Amino acid sequence: MSAAKGPAAPGPADGQVADHLAISQLQSAYADVINRRAWPELVELFLPDAAVRIDTVSRDPFVLAGPDQVGEFIAGAIERFAFFEFVILNSRINLAVDGDADRAAARIFMCEIRLETASDEWSTAYGVYHDRYERSAAGWRFARRDYQSLARTTGEVFEFPHHLSID
């Protein structure tokens, strides 16, 4: 009869699982904040100097600096919608970017389900984020986001931004 064994000592994979989960929770927290329009809570998700590049394809790309500008921009962009839902469709996370355990990257495919107040018309927009994350004293935070529109239910379809990478 063999003796009972205790739990295995934590290994390197345990830290990777915890980091993957923490980044997934960060992504979900972002979606939750956007859907509730709780703009002040963005401060908890972004590094103070995080850059967010927005390319809607229908206008010139522009960059926002920090969570306050991000919240102001999104609030203005969605105020015309009686209903707005940000949905993460898929996420692929790469840990230890450039060999640094405190840096990660991800590609997030998402859609926005929207009901325009003035016209009472539903629409859906699809896009992709290429994210960079950094581990701070408070946990994983967005360090940079690059967004590009991919399609809209108006029939517009845009090329995938192959120049962006999560490696």
C-alpha positions as CSV (number, residue, x, y, z in Angstrom):
1,M,0.0,0.0,0.0
2,S,1.5,3.3,-1.0
3,A,1.5,6.5,1.1
4,A,-0.9,9.3,0.1
5,K,0.8,12.1,-1.9
6,G,0.2,15.7,-1.2
7,P,-0.3,18.3,-4.0
8,A,2.5,18.7,-6.5
9,A,4.8,21.6,-6.1
10,P,3.8,24.5,-8.3
11,G,5.6,24.6,-11.6
12,P,6.2,27.2,-14.4
13,A,2.9,26.3,-16.1
14,D,1.0,27.3,-12.9
15,G,2.2,30.9,-13.3
16,Q,1.3,30.9,-17.0
17,V,-2.2,29.7,-16.2
18,A,-2.6,32.4,-13.6
19,D,-1.3,35.1,-16.0
20,H,-3.6,33.8,-18.8
21,L,-6.6,33.9,-16.5
22,A,-5.7,37.4,-15.2
23,I,-5.4,38.8,-18.7
24,S,-8.7,37.1,-19.7
25,Q,-10.3,38.7,-16.7
26,L,-8.9,42.1,-17.7
27,Q,-10.4,41.7,-21.2
28,S,-13.7,40.8,-19.7
29,A,-13.6,43.7,-17.2
30,Y,-13.0,46.1,-20.1
31,A,-16.1,44.7,-21.9
32,D,-18.1,45.0,-18.7
33,V,-17.1,48.6,-18.1
34,I,-18.0,49.6,-21.7
35,N,-21.3,47.8,-21.6
36,R,-22.2,49.6,-18.3
37,R,-20.8,52.9,-19.5
38,A,-18.8,53.0,-16.3
39,W,-16.0,55.2,-17.7
40,P,-14.2,56.1,-14.4
41,E,-13.5,52.3,-13.9
42,L,-11.2,52.4,-17.0
43,V,-8.5,53.9,-14.8
44,E,-8.2,50.5,-13.0
45,L,-7.7,48.7,-16.3
46,F,-5.1,50.8,-18.2
47,L,-1.6,52.1,-17.4
48,P,-1.8,55.9,-17.0
49,D,0.1,56.5,-20.2
50,A,-1.4,53.7,-22.3
51,A,-1.9,54.5,-26.0
52,V,-5.0,53.4,-27.9
53,R,-4.9,53.7,-31.6
54,I,-8.3,53.7,-33.4
55,D,-8.6,52.9,-37.1
56,T,-12.3,52.8,-38.2
57,V,-11.0,52.7,-41.8
58,S,-13.7,55.3,-42.7
59,R,-11.6,58.1,-41.3
60,D,-7.9,58.7,-40.5
61,P,-6.5,56.7,-37.6
62,F,-6.0,58.6,-34.3
63,V,-4.4,57.9,-30.9
64,L,-5.9,58.4,-27.5
65,A,-3.7,58.7,-24.4
66,G,-4.7,57.1,-21.2
67,P,-8.0,55.8,-19.8
68,D,-9.7,59.2,-19.4
69,Q,-9.3,60.0,-23.1
70,V,-10.5,56.5,-24.0
71,G,-13.6,56.8,-21.9
72,E,-14.4,60.3,-23.3
73,F,-14.0,59.0,-26.8
74,I,-16.2,55.9,-26.4
75,A,-18.8,57.8,-24.4
76,G,-19.2,60.3,-27.3
77,A,-19.1,57.6,-29.9
78,I,-21.9,55.5,-28.4
79,E,-24.2,58.2,-26.9
80,R,-26.5,57.9,-30.0
81,F,-27.3,54.3,-29.2
82,A,-30.2,53.3,-27.0
83,F,-28.6,49.9,-26.7
84,F,-24.9,49.0,-27.0
85,E,-23.2,45.7,-26.3
86,F,-19.5,45.1,-26.7
87,V,-18.9,41.3,-27.2
88,I,-15.6,39.5,-27.2
89,L,-15.8,36.8,-29.9
90,N,-12.4,35.3,-29.5
91,S,-9.1,36.1,-27.8
92,R,-5.6,34.7,-28.3
93,I,-3.1,35.6,-25.6
94,N,0.7,35.3,-25.9
95,L,2.6,35.5,-22.6
96,A,6.2,36.5,-22.0
97,V,6.5,38.7,-25.1
98,D,10.2,39.3,-26.0
99,G,11.1,36.9,-23.2
100,D,9.7,39.3,-20.5
101,A,7.4,37.6,-18.0
102,D,5.8,41.0,-17.2
103,R,4.7,41.6,-20.8
104,A,2.0,39.9,-22.8
105,A,0.1,40.5,-26.0
106,A,-3.3,39.4,-27.4
107,R,-5.5,39.6,-30.4
108,I,-9.2,40.1,-29.6
109,F,-11.9,39.7,-32.2
110,M,-15.0,41.6,-31.1
111,C,-18.4,43.0,-32.2
112,E,-20.6,45.8,-31.2
113,I,-24.4,45.2,-31.2
114,R,-26.1,48.5,-31.4
115,L,-29.6,50.1,-31.6
116,E,-29.6,53.6,-32.9
117,T,-32.0,55.8,-30.9
118,A,-33.0,58.2,-33.7
119,S,-33.8,55.6,-36.4
120,D,-34.6,52.6,-34.2
121,E,-32.3,50.5,-36.5
122,W,-30.0,47.7,-35.3
123,S,-26.5,47.4,-36.6
124,T,-23.4,45.3,-35.8
125,A,-19.8,46.3,-36.2
126,Y,-16.9,43.9,-36.1
127,G,-13.3,44.7,-35.3
128,V,-10.0,43.4,-34.0
129,Y,-7.7,44.7,-31.2
130,H,-4.0,44.0,-31.0
131,D,-3.2,44.5,-27.4
132,R,0.0,44.9,-25.3
133,Y,-0.2,44.3,-21.5
134,E,2.2,45.0,-18.7
135,R,2.2,43.6,-15.2
136,S,2.1,46.4,-12.7
137,A,2.1,46.4,-8.9
138,A,-1.8,46.2,-9.2
139,G,-1.7,43.4,-11.7
140,W,-2.0,43.1,-15.5
141,R,-3.0,46.4,-17.3
142,F,-3.5,47.5,-20.9
143,A,-0.3,49.2,-22.0
144,R,-1.3,49.7,-25.7
145,R,-4.3,48.9,-27.8
146,D,-4.5,49.0,-31.6
147,Y,-8.0,48.7,-33.0
148,Q,-9.2,48.3,-36.5
149,S,-12.7,47.9,-37.9
150,L,-13.2,44.7,-39.9
151,A,-16.8,44.9,-41.1
152,R,-20.2,46.5,-40.6
153,T,-23.7,45.3,-41.3
154,T,-24.0,48.1,-43.8
155,G,-22.0,45.8,-46.2
156,E,-18.6,47.3,-45.6
157,V,-15.8,44.8,-45.3
158,F,-12.2,45.9,-44.6
159,E,-8.8,44.1,-45.0
160,F,-7.3,42.5,-41.9
161,P,-4.5,44.5,-40.4
162,H,-1.7,42.0,-41.1
163,H,0.9,44.6,-40.2
164,L,0.0,44.2,-36.5
165,S,1.3,41.3,-34.5
166,I,1.0,39.7,-31.0
167,D,4.4,38.1,-31.2
